[in-house]
Amino acid sequence: MKPSLLPAESALPGADRSPATGASEPALRPMGIETEYGMICLGFEGPVDFAFEASTLVRAAEIEPVFRGWDYSHEDGRLDLFGQRHRLARDPGDLADNRRRSAGLSRQELIADTVLPNGARYYNDHNHPEYCTDVTRSVFELVRQDAAGEALLLSCQRVRNAAGLEGQVLVVKNNTDYHGRSYGTHENYLVDRRLDLRFLIGQLVPFLVSRIALTGAGKFGSEGQHADRSVGLQISQRADFFARVSGINTTTDRPIFNTRDEPHSQPDRYRRLHVICGDANRSHYQTALKAGLTALVLDRIEAGHDFGVALNDPVRAMRAFSRDPGLEAVVETSRGRLALLDVLEIYLDAVTASAPGSGERAWIIGQSRELLDQLRSDPSAAADRVDWCAKAGLVAALEDGGEPLSGSELQRLDLAYHYLDPRYSTHLQLVGQGRMRSLVAPEQAGAALRRAPSDTRARLRGLLVARFGGLIEAIEWDSVQLRLGGRGARIDLGAVHSGDIDELSAAAERAADAAALERALARSGLVAFGER
């Protein structure tokens, strides 16, 4: 759930159909994505034990080698960025109605923590199977690692459904079950600890609200406290579920800006910015732009740039913008009444002024600008890269010359878009027809399950799991604890730098056996060994 964050000097080349990062261009900041997947459960008698089903899906992973377990001893989810400690609220609508089968599982069996050879973490979080990419400094590698998670979940669905268990489970990559419950797609970014927190919140919140034009997955109807039967297509799946501007909770009373302080790196130097207001995108382009454009905005904020715009009521603005796919709604701001694309353009203009002319930054800016222009002139032109526009196109085609679709029909159409199973996924049908662009081929996603990003400490974590998983005693985002030669060996991933990561990774690649690994780590002087 909390990808590791550590700067590295080298940047990873872009995806096959995307520009490579230029040699002279600094890489983007470390970033990662964590996705809670939904489950459609069919053919069950009585209430579904969602905890059991989520755990079963995670334990159905057939990839090897993996490390099973997670070190929670250093985690503290109650501390916020202001140094205050909170009691976390719990969503009363959590999927916990039936514990008939899960009650017989141990905590370890229920959570089913699994660390994969690509450095990712896969486990049961709040009764949803969750896949967390390790971090990278390339948006194209991030898309590959996120697509690897989709491939893994689809494989687990097939294994589970072939096992003779009750019912069938279909995995969906979305954010709502249409019964008032929302589950998250969270992003993580490394930011400088010295950055004034109130300045960061003030500058970032209008962007997080306005970026939904480019990053929204879309949905039909509305939910929650402000549900309105007149609402049709929404831009964002998550906009209904936010209640405040900032705060520490993630499952209820949700804030647009999350203040949880778990840096998973050097706490005196870095923060982990945990962004919880994004949507689960099927579009590869939206995943890349969601992370990439946010990273560029953070660059400008860290440089002290004031974007000069504030929303009078960000929560209400997000809801109003999301419920207006015509993009005509205006809200009160410090610059007067502005529409969604007006606010977004303020940010895009600012990052464009500082972006280089080539590499990933230029690609992010170019794609964002092109889509913004299309949304202003003809949103249907963006349907090959933007999920909510694709959904609008599907509805228009189905209703052409006929009766409008009912609310339940629209919801079924929405869910079908987010199925991972190619037999049912309208998104994958659009990809196959050439009507939705893709950045990652299925074989690339499968390969990414076994290959960690090479531009961050993910490389070392993945190598240790892949080559020496049987020697690992404990693992978390900050560290790996090994048992070598009868003594403990702890690698503090929060303290080593990029050159050290390269050295340790090379040692892990060269070592023929445990003894060779022990000698190499001892020579490095970067590993703390215990007594024999």
Protein Blocks (a to p, Z undefined) as FASTA:
>chain_A
ZZcddddfbdcdddfkbccddfklccddddddddddddddehiacjddfklmmmmmmmmp
cbdcddedddfklgcfkbcfkopacdddddfkbcckbcklmmmpcfklmnopacdfkopa
cddeehiacddddddfbfklmmmmmmmmmmmmmmmmmmmmmnopacjddddddfbehlop
acdddddddddfklcfklmmmmmmmmmmmmmmmmpgbiedjedjlbcfkbccdfblklmm
ccbfbdjbfkbopafbdcbdcfkpafklbccdddfkbccdfblklmmmmmmmmmmmmmmm
mnopaehiacfblmlmmmmmmmmmnopaccddfkbpadfklmmmmmmmmmmmmpcfedjk
lmmmmmmmmmmmmmmmommlmmmmpmklmmmmmmmmmmgopacddfklmmmmmmmmmpmb
lklmmklmmmmnopaccfbdfklmmmmmmoccfkbmklmmmmmmmmmmmmpmbdcfkbcc
ddeehiacdddfklpcfklmmmmmmmmmmpmbfklmmmmmmmnopaccddZZ
